[in-house]
Amino acid sequence: MFTGIVEAVGKVIELKKTGSESRLTLTNPFGNGIGRGDSIAVDGVCLTVESFDAAKITFFLSEMTLKRSIAGRYSTGREVNLERAMAADGRFGGHIVQGHVDTTGVVDSTKKIGQGIEIRVKFDSEFSDFIVKRGSVCLNGVSLTTAEVTESDFTVSLIPETLAKTALENSLISGSAVNLEFDIIGKYIAKMVNKRENGSDFESLLAKL
Protein backbone atom coordinates (compact mmCIF):
# COMPACT_ATOMS: atom_id res chain seq x y z
CA MET A 1 0.00 0.00 0.00
CA PHE A 2 1.07 3.57 -0.71
CA THR A 3 -0.05 7.03 0.41
CA GLY A 4 0.56 9.23 -2.63
CA ILE A 5 3.32 11.14 -0.85
CA VAL A 6 6.26 11.09 -3.26
CA GLU A 7 9.61 10.20 -1.67
CA ALA A 8 11.94 10.85 -4.58
CA VAL A 9 12.14 11.59 -8.28
CA GLY A 10 13.94 9.18 -10.60
CA LYS A 11 14.85 9.35 -14.27
CA VAL A 12 14.24 6.84 -17.03
CA ILE A 13 17.47 5.22 -18.19
CA GLU A 14 15.89 2.71 -20.57
CA LEU A 15 12.55 1.23 -21.58
CA LYS A 16 13.33 -2.04 -23.34
CA LYS A 17 10.41 -3.67 -25.11
CA THR A 18 10.19 -7.43 -25.64
CA GLY A 19 7.07 -8.27 -27.59
CA SER A 20 4.05 -7.12 -25.55
CA GLU A 21 6.10 -6.69 -22.35
CA SER A 22 8.93 -4.40 -21.27
CA ARG A 23 11.63 -3.78 -18.72
CA LEU A 24 12.00 -0.32 -17.24
CA THR A 25 15.31 0.87 -15.79
CA LEU A 26 15.42 4.00 -13.65
CA THR A 27 18.06 5.88 -11.70
CA ASN A 28 18.17 4.72 -8.06
CA PRO A 29 17.60 7.53 -5.53
CA PHE A 30 17.15 5.03 -2.64
CA GLY A 31 20.59 3.42 -2.70
CA ASN A 32 20.55 0.33 -0.46
CA GLY A 33 17.23 1.35 1.05
CA ILE A 34 15.45 -1.11 -1.23
CA GLY A 35 15.66 -4.83 -1.93
CA ARG A 36 14.85 -7.25 -4.69
CA GLY A 37 11.12 -7.98 -4.65
CA ASP A 38 10.20 -4.67 -3.02
CA SER A 39 7.16 -2.75 -4.25
CA ILE A 40 7.71 0.78 -5.52
CA ALA A 41 5.08 3.06 -7.02
CA VAL A 42 6.41 4.55 -10.25
CA ASP A 43 4.14 7.44 -11.27
CA GLY A 44 1.49 5.66 -9.22
CA VAL A 45 1.98 2.19 -10.73
CA CYS A 46 2.96 -0.52 -8.23
CA LEU A 47 6.02 -2.26 -9.67
CA THR A 48 8.31 -4.94 -8.24
CA VAL A 49 12.06 -4.43 -8.05
CA GLU A 50 13.58 -7.09 -10.30
CA SER A 51 17.21 -6.02 -9.85
CA PHE A 52 19.11 -3.00 -8.60
CA ASP A 53 22.49 -1.55 -7.75
CA ALA A 54 23.67 1.80 -6.40
CA ALA A 55 22.98 3.51 -9.72
CA LYS A 56 19.83 1.94 -11.14
CA ILE A 57 16.64 -0.08 -10.56
CA THR A 58 14.99 -2.42 -13.09
CA PHE A 59 11.32 -3.39 -13.15
CA PHE A 60 9.33 -5.81 -15.32
CA LEU A 61 6.27 -4.29 -17.02
CA SER A 62 3.45 -6.67 -17.95
CA GLU A 63 1.23 -6.25 -20.97
CA MET A 64 -1.64 -5.12 -18.72
CA THR A 65 0.52 -2.49 -17.01
CA LEU A 66 1.51 -1.09 -20.39
CA LYS A 67 -2.13 -0.98 -21.51
CA ARG A 68 -3.52 0.64 -18.36
CA SER A 69 -0.83 3.24 -17.70
CA ILE A 70 1.50 5.70 -19.38
CA ALA A 71 4.58 3.55 -18.67
CA GLY A 72 4.88 2.39 -22.27
CA ARG A 73 5.29 6.02 -23.41
CA TYR A 74 8.36 6.79 -21.32
CA SER A 75 11.41 8.18 -23.05
CA THR A 76 14.99 8.31 -21.80
CA GLY A 77 15.53 11.14 -19.32
CA ARG A 78 11.89 11.49 -18.29
CA GLU A 79 11.40 12.17 -14.60
CA VAL A 80 9.06 9.90 -12.63
CA ASN A 81 7.58 10.04 -9.14
CA LEU A 82 8.70 7.28 -6.76
CA GLU A 83 7.27 6.03 -3.47
CA ARG A 84 8.25 2.90 -1.59
CA ALA A 85 5.49 0.81 -0.03
CA MET A 86 4.34 2.24 3.29
CA ALA A 87 5.88 0.70 6.40
CA ALA A 88 3.45 -0.57 9.05
CA ASP A 89 4.68 2.08 11.50
CA GLY A 90 4.79 4.87 8.92
CA ARG A 91 2.81 8.10 8.85
CA PHE A 92 -0.29 8.21 6.68
CA GLY A 93 0.22 11.55 4.99
CA GLY A 94 -1.91 11.22 1.86
CA HIS A 95 -4.75 8.74 1.21
CA ILE A 96 -5.01 5.01 0.55
CA VAL A 97 -3.26 4.33 -2.76
CA GLN A 98 -3.00 0.77 -4.07
CA GLY A 99 -0.76 1.45 -7.03
CA HIS A 100 -3.44 -0.04 -9.31
CA VAL A 101 -4.05 2.55 -12.02
CA ASP A 102 -7.70 2.71 -13.07
CA THR A 103 -7.23 4.59 -16.32
CA THR A 104 -5.25 7.35 -17.97
CA GLY A 105 -6.44 10.91 -18.31
CA VAL A 106 -5.32 13.86 -20.40
CA VAL A 107 -4.24 17.28 -19.15
CA ASP A 108 -6.76 19.69 -20.68
CA SER A 109 -5.34 22.95 -19.37
CA THR A 110 -2.89 24.45 -16.90
CA LYS A 111 -3.08 27.84 -15.21
CA LYS A 112 -0.54 29.62 -13.04
CA ILE A 113 -2.12 30.86 -9.81
CA GLY A 114 0.30 32.72 -7.54
CA GLN A 115 3.16 30.32 -6.83
CA GLY A 116 1.08 27.26 -7.66
CA ILE A 117 -0.51 25.72 -10.72
CA GLU A 118 -4.11 24.69 -11.32
CA ILE A 119 -4.65 21.90 -13.83
CA ARG A 120 -7.73 20.41 -15.38
CA VAL A 121 -7.68 16.74 -16.34
CA LYS A 122 -10.13 15.01 -18.66
CA PHE A 123 -11.05 11.36 -18.06
CA ASP A 124 -13.52 8.77 -19.33
CA SER A 125 -16.99 9.50 -17.92
CA GLU A 126 -17.44 5.81 -17.01
CA PHE A 127 -15.32 6.58 -13.92
CA SER A 128 -17.36 9.60 -12.83
CA ASP A 129 -18.99 7.76 -9.89
CA PHE A 130 -15.58 7.29 -8.28
CA ILE A 131 -14.60 10.94 -7.87
CA VAL A 132 -16.17 13.78 -5.90
CA LYS A 133 -15.48 17.44 -5.21
CA ARG A 134 -12.99 17.88 -2.35
CA GLY A 135 -12.21 14.17 -2.60
CA SER A 136 -8.91 12.40 -3.20
CA VAL A 137 -7.38 11.32 -6.49
CA CYS A 138 -3.93 9.91 -7.23
CA LEU A 139 -2.34 11.54 -10.29
CA ASN A 140 1.00 10.11 -11.45
CA GLY A 141 1.50 8.78 -7.94
CA VAL A 142 0.68 12.04 -6.15
CA SER A 143 -2.21 12.30 -3.68
CA LEU A 144 -4.24 15.38 -4.60
CA THR A 145 -7.54 16.93 -3.55
CA THR A 146 -10.04 17.82 -6.26
CA ALA A 147 -11.32 21.40 -6.43
CA GLU A 148 -14.03 20.97 -9.08
CA VAL A 149 -15.47 17.82 -10.64
CA THR A 150 -17.75 17.17 -13.63
CA GLU A 151 -18.76 13.94 -15.35
CA SER A 152 -15.63 13.99 -17.49
CA ASP A 153 -13.02 16.27 -15.91
CA PHE A 154 -11.65 17.56 -12.61
CA THR A 155 -9.34 20.32 -11.44
CA VAL A 156 -6.59 20.14 -8.82
CA SER A 157 -4.19 22.74 -7.46
CA LEU A 158 -0.49 22.07 -7.10
CA ILE A 159 1.18 23.99 -4.27
CA PRO A 160 4.87 25.01 -4.42
CA GLU A 161 5.92 22.12 -2.13
CA THR A 162 4.28 19.57 -4.45
CA LEU A 163 5.94 21.14 -7.48
CA ALA A 164 9.33 21.10 -5.76
CA LYS A 165 9.16 17.49 -4.51
CA THR A 166 7.62 15.77 -7.56
CA ALA A 167 8.03 15.46 -11.31
CA LEU A 168 4.61 16.97 -12.00
CA GLU A 169 5.61 20.44 -13.17
CA ASN A 170 7.62 19.10 -16.11
CA SER A 171 5.15 16.38 -17.10
CA LEU A 172 1.81 18.20 -16.83
CA ILE A 173 1.60 20.10 -20.09
CA SER A 174 -1.61 20.39 -22.09
CA GLY A 175 -2.28 17.21 -24.02
CA SER A 176 -0.03 14.99 -21.90
CA ALA A 177 -1.37 11.67 -20.57
CA VAL A 178 -1.41 10.94 -16.83
CA ASN A 179 -2.04 7.91 -14.62
CA LEU A 180 -5.21 8.09 -12.52
CA GLU A 181 -6.19 5.99 -9.53
CA PHE A 182 -9.50 6.88 -7.91
CA ASP A 183 -10.20 6.57 -4.18
CA ILE A 184 -10.65 2.90 -3.25
CA ILE A 185 -13.27 3.79 -0.63
CA GLY A 186 -15.31 5.62 -3.26
CA LYS A 187 -15.06 2.64 -5.59
CA TYR A 188 -16.39 0.22 -2.96
CA ILE A 189 -19.25 2.56 -2.07
CA ALA A 190 -20.18 3.00 -5.73
CA LYS A 191 -20.26 -0.77 -6.18
CA MET A 192 -22.46 -1.30 -3.13
CA VAL A 193 -24.87 1.44 -4.20
CA ASN A 194 -25.06 -0.05 -7.68
CA LYS A 195 -25.89 -3.48 -6.24
CA ARG A 196 -28.58 -1.99 -4.04
CA GLU A 197 -30.16 -0.13 -6.95
CA ASN A 198 -30.15 -3.36 -8.96
CA GLY A 199 -31.97 -5.42 -6.36
CA SER A 200 -29.27 -6.70 -4.00
CA ASP A 201 -30.31 -6.86 -0.35
CA PHE A 202 -27.58 -4.59 0.99
CA GLU A 203 -28.84 -4.58 4.60
CA SER A 204 -28.85 -8.39 4.83
CA LEU A 205 -25.31 -8.50 3.47
CA LEU A 206 -24.16 -6.07 6.15
CA ALA A 207 -25.89 -8.11 8.86
CA LYS A 208 -23.75 -11.10 7.95
CA LEU A 209 -20.49 -9.22 8.45
VOBA-1610 file (N, C-alpha, C; in pm, whole numbers, padded with zeros to 5 digits, always signed):
BEGIN
Met+00083-00119+00000Met+00000+00000+00000Met+00088+00125+00000Phe+00036+00231-00062Phe+00107+00357-00071Phe+00017+00470-00018Thr+00073+00590-00011Thr-00005+00703+00041Thr-00016+00818-00058Gly+00059+00812-00168Gly+00056+00923-00263Gly+00146+01039-00223Ile+00233+01014-00124Ile+00332+01114-00085Ile+00465+01074-00147Val+00507+01145-00249Val+00626+01109-00326Val+00752+01122-00241Glu+00836+01019-00243Glu+00961+01020-00167Glu+01078+01076-00248Ala+01080+01047-00376Ala+01194+01085-00458Ala+01153+01090-00605Val+01235+01153-00683Val+01214+01159-00828Val+01328+01083-00894Gly+01293+00991-00985Gly+01394+00918-01060Gly+01387+00957-01207Lys+01483+00908-01283Lys+01485+00935-01427Lys+01491+00804-01505Val+01425+00802-01618Val+01424+00684-01703Val+01560+00670-01771Ile+01622+00554-01750Ile+01747+00522-01819Ile+01716+00448-01949Glu+01622+00352-01938Glu+01589+00271-02057Glu+01452+00208-02040Leu+01377+00202-02149Leu+01255+00123-02158Leu+01277+00024-02271Lys+01299-00102-02235Lys+01333-00204-02334Lys+01213-00294-02358Lys+01159-00289-02478Lys+01041-00367-02511Lys+01079-00505-02564Thr+01004-00605-02517Thr+01019-00743-02564Thr+00880-00796-02595Gly+00842-00786-02721Gly+00707-00827-02759Gly+00605-00735-02695Ser+00511-00791-02619Ser+00405-00712-02555Ser+00443-00670-02413Glu+00564-00702-02370Glu+00610-00669-02235Glu+00734-00580-02244Ser+00776-00528-02129Ser+00893-00440-02127Ser+00967-00450-01996Arg+01088-00399-01995Arg+01163-00378-01872Arg+01201-00231-01864Leu+01176-00174-01747Leu+01200-00032-01724Leu+01316-00017-01627Thr+01416+00061-01666Thr+01531+00087-01579Thr+01534+00236-01545Leu+01542+00263-01415Leu+01542+00400-01365Leu+01669+00426-01284Thr+01702+00553-01265Thr+01806+00588-01170Thr+01757+00550-01030Asn+01851+00519-00940Asn+01817+00472-00806Asn+01844+00581-00701Pro+01739+00651-00656Pro+01760+00753-00553Pro+01759+00695-00411Phe+01729+00565-00396Phe+01715+00503-00264Phe+01841+00430-00218Gly+01937+00412-00307Gly+02059+00342-00270Gly+02030+00201-00223Asn+02079+00166-00104Asn+02055+00033-00046Asn+01929+00028+00039Gly+01847+00130+00029Gly+01723+00135+00105Gly+01611+00056+00041Ile+01642-00024-00058Ile+01545-00111-00123Ile+01603-00251-00134Gly+01520-00347-00173Gly+01566-00483-00193Gly+01494-00546-00310Arg+01549-00651-00361Arg+01485-00725-00469Arg+01350-00778-00422Gly+01247-00756-00502Gly+01112-00798-00465Gly+01031-00690-00397Asp+01094-00577-00364Asp+01020-00467-00302Asp+00921-00404-00400Ser+00815-00348-00345Ser+00716-00275-00425Ser+00747-00126-00422Ile+00750-00067-00540Ile+00771+00078-00552Ile+00667+00132-00650Ala+00602+00240-00612Ala+00508+00306-00702Ala+00586+00399-00794Val+00575+00374-00924Val+00641+00455-01025Val+00532+00533-01099Asp+00525+00663-01074Asp+00414+00744-01127Asp+00280+00681-01091Gly+00274+00623-00970Gly+00149+00566-00922Gly+00123+00422-00959Val+00214+00359-01033Val+00198+00219-01073Val+00284+00132-00981Cys+00222+00038-00912Cys+00296-00052-00823Cys+00378-00150-00905Leu+00511-00139-00895Leu+00602-00226-00967Leu+00694-00297-00869Thr+00744-00413-00909Thr+00831-00494-00824Thr+00976-00481-00869Val+01063-00454-00774Val+01206-00443-00805Val+01257-00580-00851Glu+01304-00585-00975Glu+01358-00709-01030Glu+01508-00719-01002Ser+01578-00608-01016Ser+01721-00602-00985Ser+01757-00457-00958Phe+01868-00437-00888Phe+01911-00300-00860Phe+02058-00299-00820Asp+02117-00181-00833Asp+02249-00155-00775Asp+02248-00010-00730Ala+02362+00044-00694Ala+02367+00180-00640Ala+02321+00285-00740Ala+02328+00251-00869Ala+02298+00351-00972Ala+02160+00336-01035Lys+02105+00214-01037Lys+01983+00194-01114Lys+01892+00086-01055Ile+01765+00091-01095Ile+01664-00008-01056Ile+01596-00055-01183Thr+01569-00187-01192Thr+01499-00242-01309Thr+01370-00310-01265Phe+01263-00282-01340Phe+01132-00339-01315Phe+01081-00410-01441Phe+01002-00514-01422Phe+00933-00581-01532Phe+00796-00518-01548Leu+00758-00487-01672Leu+00627-00429-01702Leu+00545-00530-01782Ser+00432-00572-01726Ser+00345-00667-01795Ser+00267-00598-01906Glu+00205-00679-01989Glu+00123-00625-02097Glu+00009-00541-02042Met-00053-00586-01931Met-00164-00512-01872Met-00118-00378-01817Thr-00002-00375-01753Thr+00052-00249-01701Thr+00074-00149-01814Leu+00126-00196-01924Leu+00151-00109-02039Leu+00020-00057-02099Lys-00085-00139-02095Lys-00213-00098-02151Lys-00285+00003-02062Arg-00274-00015-01929Arg-00352+00064-01836Arg-00284+00191-01788Ser-00158+00209-01822Ser-00083+00324-01770Ser-00004+00392-01880Ile+00069+00496-01841Ile+00150+00570-01938Ile+00292+00515-01947Ala+00321+00405-01875Ala+00458+00355-01867Ala+00518+00323-02003Gly+00437+00275-02095Gly+00488+00239-02227Gly+00528+00359-02312Arg+00498+00479-02265Arg+00529+00602-02341Arg+00654+00672-02289Tyr+00719+00614-02190Tyr+00836+00679-02132Tyr+00950+00689-02232Ser+01021+00800-02224Ser+01141+00818-02305Ser+01259+00841-02211Thr+01379+00815-02260Thr+01499+00831-02180Thr+01511+00974-02126Gly+01537+00984-01995Gly+01553+01114-01932Gly+01428+01167-01866Arg+01313+01104-01891Arg+01189+01149-01829Arg+01198+01131-01678Glu+01147+01227-01604Glu+01140+01217-01460Glu+01012+01147-01417Val+01022+01063-01314Val+00906+00990-01263Val+00900+01002-01112Asn+00779+00998-01058Asn+00758+01004-00914Asn+00774+00866-00853Leu+00844+00857-00740Leu+00870+00728-00676Leu+00827+00730-00529Glu+00763+00622-00488Glu+00727+00603-00347Glu+00741+00456-00312Arg+00817+00427-00207Arg+00825+00290-00159Arg+00698+00254-00083Ala+00668+00125-00076Ala+00549+00081-00003Ala+00556+00131+00141Met+00440+00167+00195Met+00434+00224+00329Met+00469+00120+00435Ala+00556+00157+00528Ala+00588+00070+00640Ala+00472+00068+00739Ala+00458-00042+00812Ala+00345-00057+00905Ala+00344+00052+01012Asp+00461+00105+01047Asp+00468+00208+01150Asp+00487+00347+01090Gly+00460+00359+00959Gly+00479+00487+00892Gly+00363+00583+00910Arg+00386+00709+00879Arg+00281+00810+00885Arg+00194+00801+00760Phe+00065+00825+00780Phe-00029+00821+00668Phe-00056+00965+00623Gly+00030+01014+00534Gly+00022+01155+00499Gly-00074+01189+00387Gly-00105+01092+00300Gly-00191+01122+00186Gly-00325+01053+00200His-00355+00957+00109His-00475+00874+00121His-00439+00732+00077Ile-00530+00639+00090Ile-00501+00501+00055Ile-00480+00488-00096Val-00360+00451-00135Val-00326+00433-00276Val-00277+00289-00294Gln-00338+00216-00385Gln-00300+00077-00407Gln-00188+00060-00509Gly-00171+00160-00594Gly-00076+00145-00703Gly-00137+00071-00821His-00270+00062-00823His-00344-00004-00931His-00413+00104-01014Val-00351+00147-01120Val-00405+00255-01202Val-00537+00213-01265Asp-00638+00300-01251Asp-00770+00271-01307Asp-00777+00303-01456Thr-00716+00414-01493Thr-00723+00459-01632Thr-00621+00571-01651Thr-00606+00616-01771Thr-00525+00735-01797Thr-00617+00851-01831Gly-00573+00970-01795Gly-00644+01091-01831Gly-00555+01178-01917Val-00608+01292-01957Val-00532+01386-02040Val-00539+01525-01979Val-00426+01591-01966Val-00424+01728-01915Val-00490+01819-02018Asp-00600+01882-01977Asp-00676+01969-02068Asp-00623+02111-02066Ser-00584+02159-01947Ser-00534+02295-01937Ser-00453+02313-01810Thr-00366+02409-01809Thr-00289+02445-01690Thr-00297+02596-01672Lys-00298+02641-01548Lys-00308+02784-01521Lys-00223+02818-01399Lys-00137+02916-01414Lys-00054+02962-01304Lys-00138+03047-01210Ile-00139+03010-01082Ile-00212+03086-00981Ile-00117+03114-00865Gly-00070+03239-00855Gly+00030+03272-00754Gly+00154+03188-00776Gln+00199+03117-00672Gln+00316+03032-00683Gln+00281+02888-00721Gly+00152+02861-00732Gly+00108+02726-00766Gly+00055+02716-00907Ile+00005+02598-00939Ile-00051+02572-01072Ile-00183+02498-01056Glu-00284+02541-01128Glu-00411+02469-01132Glu-00419+02394-01264Ile-00453+02267-01260Ile-00465+02190-01383Ile-00602+02126-01393Arg-00649+02113-01514Arg-00773+02041-01538Arg-00741+01916-01618Val-00797+01804-01573Val-00768+01674-01634Val-00898+01613-01685Lys-00897+01570-01809Lys-01013+01501-01866Lys-00996+01351-01848Phe-01108+01281-01823Phe-01105+01136-01806Phe-01234+01077-01861Asp-01235+00945-01880Asp-01352+00877-01933Asp-01468+00885-01833Ser-01584+00928-01879Ser-01699+00950-01792Ser-01746+00822-01722Glu-01704+00704-01768Glu-01744+00581-01701Glu-01690+00573-01559Phe-01590+00657-01526Phe-01532+00658-01392Phe-01587+00771-01305Ser-01688+00841-01353Ser-01736+00960-01283Ser-01793+00932-01145Asp-01843+00810-01120Asp-01899+00776-00989Asp-01791+00762-00882Phe-01666+00755-00922Phe-01558+00729-00828Phe-01486+00854-00779Ile-01531+00971-00823Ile-01460+01094-00787Ile-01559+01202-00748Val-01527+01274-00640Val-01617+01378-00590Val-01538+01506-00561Lys-01608+01616-00556Lys-01548+01744-00521Lys-01493+01738-00380Arg-01372+01791-00361Arg-01299+01788-00235Arg-01262+01646-00193Gly-01262+01554-00288Gly-01221+01417-00260Gly-01077+01395-00303Ser-01031+01272-00289Ser-00891+01240-00320Ser-00880+01170-00456Val-00772+01201-00525Val-00738+01132-00649Val-00586+01120-00654Cys-00538+01010-00709Cys-00393+00991-00723Cys-00356+01015-00870Leu-00273+01115-00894Leu-00234+01154-01029Leu-00083+01136-01042Asn-00043+01043-01128Asn+00100+01011-01145Asn+00168+00986-01010Gly+00093+00916-00922Gly+00150+00878-00794Gly+00143+00982-00685Val+00077+01095-00712Val+00068+01204-00615Val-00075+01217-00563Ser-00090+01213-00431Ser-00221+01230-00368Ser-00262+01376-00377Leu-00375+01401-00442Leu-00424+01538-00460Leu-00571+01547-00421Thr-00615+01668-00389Thr-00754+01693-00355Thr-00820+01768-00470Thr-00934+01718-00515Thr-01004+01782-00626Thr-01069+01912-00581Ala-01066+02012-00670Ala-01132+02140-00643Ala-01270+02143-00708Glu-01277+02103-00834Glu-01403+02097-00908Glu-01408+01964-00982Val-01529+01910-00997Val-01547+01782-01064Val-01670+01786-01152Thr-01660+01737-01276Thr-01775+01717-01363Thr-01778+01568-01402Glu-01866+01533-01492Glu-01876+01394-01535Glu-01754+01347-01613Ser-01674+01441-01664Ser-01563+01399-01749Ser-01434+01476-01726Asp-01428+01561-01622Asp-01302+01627-01591Asp-01299+01671-01445Phe-01181+01702-01396Phe-01165+01756-01261Phe-01048+01852-01260Thr-01045+01940-01160Thr-00934+02032-01144Thr-00867+02007-01009Val-00736+02024-01005Val-00659+02014-00882Val-00558+02128-00880Ser-00519+02168-00761Ser-00419+02274-00746Ser-00290+02214-00692Leu-00180+02253-00751Leu-00049+02207-00710Leu+00023+02319-00636Ile+00052+02298-00507Ile+00118+02399-00427Ile+00269+02394-00454Pro+00342+02499-00416Pro+00487+02501-00442Pro+00562+02379-00389Glu+00524+02328-00269Glu+00592+02212-00213Glu+00574+02089-00302Thr+00453+02070-00355Thr+00428+01957-00445Thr+00510+01970-00572Leu+00517+02091-00626Leu+00594+02114-00748Leu+00743+02090-00725Ala+00790+02125-00606Ala+00933+02110-00576Ala+00973+01965-00550Lys+00882+01885-00493Lys+00916+01749-00451Lys+00877+01641-00550Thr+00809+01677-00659Thr+00762+01577-00756Thr+00806+01613-00897Ala+00771+01524-00989Ala+00803+01546-01131Ala+00684+01606-01206Leu+00584+01654-01133Leu+00461+01697-01200Leu+00479+01820-01288Glu+00553+01917-01243Glu+00561+02044-01317Glu+00610+02024-01459Asn+00706+01932-01478Asn+00762+01910-01611Asn+00678+01816-01697Ser+00591+01738-01633Ser+00515+01638-01710Ser+00371+01680-01738Leu+00321+01781-01667Leu+00181+01820-01683Leu+00166+01937-01779Ile+00186+01910-01906Ile+00160+02010-02009Ile+00032+01971-02082Ser-00034+02067-02141Ser-00161+02039-02209Ser-00144+01930-02312Gly-00232+01832-02308Gly-00228+01721-02402Gly-00152+01600-02353Ser-00081+01612-02240Ser-00003+01499-02190Ser-00093+01401-02115Ala-00061+01272-02124Ala-00137+01167-02057Ala-00086+01149-01915Val-00176+01113-01823Val-00141+01094-01683Val-00208+00968-01630Asn-00144+00905-01531Asn-00204+00791-01462Asn-00304+00839-01358Leu-00419+00773-01350Leu-00521+00809-01252Leu-00562+00686-01172Glu-00560+00700-01041Glu-00619+00599-00953Glu-00720+00669-00863Phe-00845+00627-00870Phe-00950+00688-00791Phe-00955+00626-00652Asp-01015+00698-00559Asp-01020+00657-00418Asp-01085+00520-00402Ile-01014+00426-00340Ile-01065+00290-00325Ile-01193+00286-00242Ile-01205+00375-00143Ile-01327+00379-00063Ile-01446+00419-00149Gly-01425+00519-00235Gly-01531+00562-00326Gly-01571+00452-00422Lys-01474+00372-00466Lys-01506+00264-00559Lys-01590+00156-00493Tyr-01559+00122-00367Tyr-01639+00022-00296Tyr-01780+00073-00270Ile-01793+00200-00232Ile-01925+00256-00207Ile-02008+00257-00334Ala-01947+00298-00446Ala-02018+00300-00573Ala-02066+00162-00612Lys-01986+00059-00586Lys-02026-00077-00618Lys-02142-00122-00532Met-02138-00090-00402Met-02246-00130-00313Met-02377-00060-00348Val-02368+00069-00380Val-02487+00144-00420Val-02546+00087-00549Asn-02459+00052-00642Asn-02506-00005-00768Asn-02577-00138-00745Lys-02524-00221-00654Lys-02589-00348-00624Lys-02725-00326-00560Arg-02731-00228-00472Arg-02858-00199-00404Arg-02963-00153-00504Glu-02922-00066-00596Glu-03016-00013-00695Glu-03062-00121-00793Asn-02980-00229-00804Asn-03015-00336-00896Asn-03074-00458-00825Gly-03121-00437-00703Gly-03197-00542-00636Gly-03125-00622-00531Ser-02997-00596-00504Ser-02927-00670-00400Ser-02976-00625-00263Asp-02988-00717-00170Asp-03031-00686-00035Asp-02910-00642+00046Phe-02878-00513+00039Phe-02758-00459+00099Phe-02759-00474+00252Glu-02876-00448+00313Glu-02884-00458+00460Glu-02856-00600+00511Ser-02907-00701+00438Ser-02885-00839+00483Ser-02739-00879+00466Leu-02674-00823+00365Leu-02531-00850+00347Leu-02451-00793+00462Leu-02486-00670+00504Leu-02416-00607+00615Leu-02437-00684+00744Ala-02557-00738+00763Ala-02589-00811+00886Ala-02505-00936+00902Lys-02456-00989+00790Lys-02375-01110+00795Lys-02229-01083+00827Leu-02191-00957+00821Leu-02049-00922+00845Leu-02014-00930+00994
//
